Amino acid sequence: MFSRLRVLREWRRFVEVVVEAVKRVEPEARVYLVGGAAEGRLTVLSDIDVVVVLPRELGFEEAAELRARIWEEAEKLGLPLYAPIDLHIVSVEGLRKYVRRGRVVELG
């Protein structure tokens, strides 16, 4: 059994794996960290919000397929299934809503 707090302590490693997976699957994407991790306010109930930004808007099915490919690649790279990553896929325009809400940290 794993402790949620112990898992959250590893969030940086999890994010590195996700960024690498995104770059392998969709090289033109930009990756950002938002929410509590970006703002330094994680709690035991937090998840890690990672935003994948593409130059164009994707339809629902396209975004779902891309998300699945990223997760598959992340698993191959060692991301555990219990990693509390919340993956958001948006266009450049969609990134604006995250910028308005709080701190956004570019990861790659």
DAKAMO-V582865 format. One record per residue. N is the residue number from 1. SS is DSSP state (hx for helix, st for strand, lp for the rest). NEAR is the number of other C-alpha atoms within 12 Angstrom. D_CENTER is the distance of its C-alpha to the mean C-alpha in Angstrom with 2 decimals. Layout:
# DAKAMO-V582865
n=N ss=SS near=NEAR d_center=D_CENTER
n=N ss=SS near=NEAR d_center=D_CENTER
This chain:
# DAKAMO-V582865
n=1 ss=lp near=6 d_center=24.11
n=2 ss=lp near=13 d_center=21.27
n=3 ss=lp near=14 d_center=21.08
n=4 ss=hx near=19 d_center=18.09
n=5 ss=hx near=17 d_center=18.88
n=6 ss=hx near=15 d_center=19.02
n=7 ss=hx near=27 d_center=15.63
n=8 ss=hx near=27 d_center=14.12
n=9 ss=hx near=22 d_center=16.13
n=10 ss=lp near=25 d_center=14.15
n=11 ss=hx near=34 d_center=10.71
n=12 ss=hx near=24 d_center=11.05
n=13 ss=hx near=22 d_center=11.99
n=14 ss=hx near=34 d_center=9.17
n=15 ss=hx near=40 d_center=6.70
n=16 ss=hx near=25 d_center=9.53
n=17 ss=hx near=31 d_center=9.72
n=18 ss=hx near=45 d_center=6.37
n=19 ss=hx near=35 d_center=7.40
n=20 ss=hx near=30 d_center=10.77
n=21 ss=hx near=33 d_center=10.14
n=22 ss=hx near=38 d_center=8.86
n=23 ss=hx near=25 d_center=11.91
n=24 ss=hx near=23 d_center=14.14
n=25 ss=hx near=23 d_center=13.51
n=26 ss=lp near=26 d_center=13.31
n=27 ss=lp near=18 d_center=14.81
n=28 ss=lp near=17 d_center=15.34
n=29 ss=lp near=29 d_center=11.78
n=30 ss=st near=32 d_center=10.63
n=31 ss=st near=36 d_center=7.24
n=32 ss=st near=36 d_center=7.17
n=33 ss=st near=38 d_center=6.71
n=34 ss=st near=36 d_center=8.65
n=35 ss=lp near=30 d_center=10.74
n=36 ss=hx near=26 d_center=12.60
n=37 ss=hx near=32 d_center=10.96
n=38 ss=hx near=28 d_center=11.47
n=39 ss=hx near=19 d_center=14.85
n=40 ss=lp near=17 d_center=15.97
n=41 ss=lp near=17 d_center=16.74
n=42 ss=lp near=23 d_center=15.09
n=43 ss=lp near=20 d_center=17.41
n=44 ss=lp near=18 d_center=17.92
n=45 ss=lp near=15 d_center=16.70
n=46 ss=lp near=25 d_center=13.32
n=47 ss=lp near=31 d_center=9.92
n=48 ss=st near=37 d_center=6.92
n=49 ss=st near=33 d_center=5.26
n=50 ss=st near=40 d_center=2.35
n=51 ss=st near=38 d_center=5.01
n=52 ss=st near=45 d_center=6.55
n=53 ss=st near=35 d_center=10.17
n=54 ss=st near=27 d_center=13.14
n=55 ss=lp near=19 d_center=16.76
n=56 ss=lp near=19 d_center=17.86
n=57 ss=lp near=19 d_center=17.27
n=58 ss=lp near=22 d_center=16.66
n=59 ss=lp near=13 d_center=18.65
n=60 ss=hx near=12 d_center=17.47
n=61 ss=hx near=12 d_center=18.48
n=62 ss=hx near=16 d_center=17.05
n=63 ss=hx near=23 d_center=13.54
n=64 ss=hx near=17 d_center=14.01
n=65 ss=hx near=17 d_center=15.32
n=66 ss=hx near=29 d_center=12.59
n=67 ss=hx near=29 d_center=9.97
n=68 ss=hx near=20 d_center=12.65
n=69 ss=hx near=21 d_center=13.22
n=70 ss=hx near=33 d_center=9.76
n=71 ss=hx near=30 d_center=10.09
n=72 ss=hx near=23 d_center=13.65
n=73 ss=hx near=24 d_center=13.10
n=74 ss=hx near=30 d_center=10.74
n=75 ss=hx near=21 d_center=13.60
n=76 ss=hx near=17 d_center=16.13
n=77 ss=lp near=22 d_center=14.69
n=78 ss=lp near=20 d_center=15.11
n=79 ss=lp near=28 d_center=12.02
n=80 ss=lp near=23 d_center=14.00
n=81 ss=lp near=16 d_center=13.90
n=82 ss=lp near=21 d_center=14.02
n=83 ss=lp near=32 d_center=10.82
n=84 ss=lp near=32 d_center=9.69
n=85 ss=st near=36 d_center=5.96
n=86 ss=st near=26 d_center=5.73
n=87 ss=st near=33 d_center=4.12
n=88 ss=st near=32 d_center=6.35
n=89 ss=st near=37 d_center=8.52
n=90 ss=st near=31 d_center=11.25
n=91 ss=st near=24 d_center=14.19
n=92 ss=hx near=23 d_center=15.30
n=93 ss=hx near=17 d_center=17.31
n=94 ss=hx near=20 d_center=14.56
n=95 ss=hx near=31 d_center=12.88
n=96 ss=hx near=18 d_center=16.18
n=97 ss=hx near=18 d_center=15.70
n=98 ss=hx near=27 d_center=12.85
n=99 ss=hx near=21 d_center=15.20
n=100 ss=hx near=13 d_center=18.02
n=101 ss=hx near=14 d_center=16.47
n=102 ss=lp near=19 d_center=15.87
n=103 ss=lp near=22 d_center=14.59
n=104 ss=st near=26 d_center=11.97
n=105 ss=st near=25 d_center=11.40
n=106 ss=st near=20 d_center=11.10
n=107 ss=lp near=25 d_center=9.71
n=108 ss=lp near=25 d_center=11.20
